[in-house]
Amino acid sequence: MRFMMFVANDPDAEPYSADEDNIAEWGAEVGARGVWVDGSRLRPIEDATTVRMRDGERVVTEGPANAETAQIAGFDILECTDLAEAIEVASKHPMARFGRIELRAYWPFE
């Protein structure tokens, strides 16, 4: 199963500690296991652009679509056997401690 893992900031999480940020170890582990497909950091919310179509007109605004999307700092695509494995992988990501992780299974078009 393929999962999108949203890596998000969370003001209620424990304070960030560079000494405890094990992203390199996490990347090496998920890479070696073959579950990591792709991922990246995202530019800050100041660089976001929101696109909508309203009454046949394109509406483009600077900034995030809403407060929730403003918190997304990056993403990873995982290929896991099931949700349990995706949860296990996500729980080891440093942002599970310093932020929050949201997992969503791909929903293929039939």
C-alpha positions as CSV (number, residue, x, y, z in Angstrom):
1,M,0.0,0.0,0.0
2,R,1.2,3.5,-0.8
3,F,0.9,6.2,1.8
4,M,1.3,10.0,1.7
5,M,3.0,11.1,4.9
6,F,2.5,14.7,5.7
7,V,5.1,16.1,8.0
8,A,3.7,19.1,9.9
9,N,4.6,21.6,12.5
10,D,2.6,21.5,15.8
11,P,2.8,24.2,18.4
12,D,1.8,21.7,21.1
13,A,4.7,19.3,20.4
14,E,7.9,19.2,22.4
15,P,10.5,21.9,21.5
16,Y,12.8,21.0,18.6
17,S,16.2,19.8,19.5
18,A,18.8,19.6,16.8
19,D,20.8,17.1,18.9
20,E,17.8,14.7,19.0
21,D,16.9,15.2,15.3
22,N,17.6,11.7,13.9
23,I,16.3,12.4,10.3
24,A,19.5,10.9,8.7
25,E,19.0,7.7,10.7
26,W,15.3,7.6,9.8
27,G,16.1,8.1,6.1
28,A,18.8,5.4,6.1
29,E,16.4,2.9,7.8
30,V,13.4,3.5,5.6
31,G,15.7,3.6,2.5
32,A,17.3,0.3,3.5
33,R,13.9,-1.3,4.1
34,G,12.7,-0.2,0.7
35,V,9.6,1.6,2.0
36,W,10.6,5.2,1.2
37,V,9.6,6.2,-2.3
38,D,10.1,10.0,-2.3
39,G,9.9,13.0,-0.1
40,S,11.1,16.6,0.5
41,R,10.9,19.6,2.6
42,L,8.5,22.3,1.4
43,R,9.1,26.0,1.1
44,P,7.7,28.1,4.0
45,I,4.1,29.3,4.0
46,E,5.1,32.8,2.8
47,D,5.9,31.1,-0.5
48,A,2.6,29.3,-0.9
49,T,0.2,30.0,-3.7
50,T,-3.5,28.9,-3.5
51,V,-5.4,28.4,-6.7
52,R,-9.2,28.2,-7.0
53,M,-11.8,28.4,-9.8
54,R,-14.9,30.4,-8.9
55,D,-17.7,31.2,-11.3
56,G,-15.4,30.2,-14.2
57,E,-12.7,32.6,-13.1
58,R,-9.3,31.6,-11.8
59,V,-8.5,33.1,-8.4
60,V,-4.9,33.0,-7.3
61,T,-3.9,34.2,-3.8
62,E,-0.6,34.3,-2.0
63,G,-0.4,32.1,1.1
64,P,-1.8,28.8,2.2
65,A,-5.3,27.5,1.6
66,N,-6.1,27.4,5.3
67,A,-4.4,27.3,8.8
68,E,-4.0,23.5,8.7
69,T,-2.1,23.4,5.4
70,A,0.1,26.2,6.7
71,Q,1.5,23.8,9.1
72,I,2.7,21.2,6.5
73,A,6.5,21.4,6.3
74,G,7.2,18.4,4.1
75,F,6.1,15.1,2.8
76,D,7.2,11.5,2.2
77,I,5.7,8.8,0.1
78,L,5.9,5.4,1.7
79,E,5.3,1.9,0.2
80,C,4.2,-0.3,3.1
81,T,2.5,-3.6,3.5
82,D,-0.3,-2.1,5.5
83,L,-1.3,0.8,7.8
84,A,0.4,-0.8,10.8
85,E,3.8,-0.7,9.0
86,A,3.2,2.9,7.9
87,I,2.4,3.9,11.5
88,E,5.6,2.2,12.7
89,V,7.7,4.0,10.1
90,A,6.0,7.4,10.8
91,S,6.5,7.0,14.6
92,K,10.3,6.9,14.1
93,H,10.4,10.2,12.1
94,P,11.7,13.0,14.3
95,M,8.7,15.2,13.5
96,A,6.5,12.6,15.2
97,R,8.1,14.2,18.4
98,F,8.7,17.7,17.3
99,G,5.6,18.2,15.2
100,R,3.0,15.7,13.9
101,I,2.7,13.2,11.1
102,E,-0.5,12.6,9.1
103,L,-0.8,9.4,7.1
104,R,-3.2,8.9,4.2
105,A,-3.4,5.8,2.1
106,Y,-3.5,6.4,-1.7
107,W,-7.0,6.0,-3.1
108,P,-6.5,4.9,-6.7
109,F,-9.0,5.7,-9.4
110,E,-10.8,2.6,-10.5
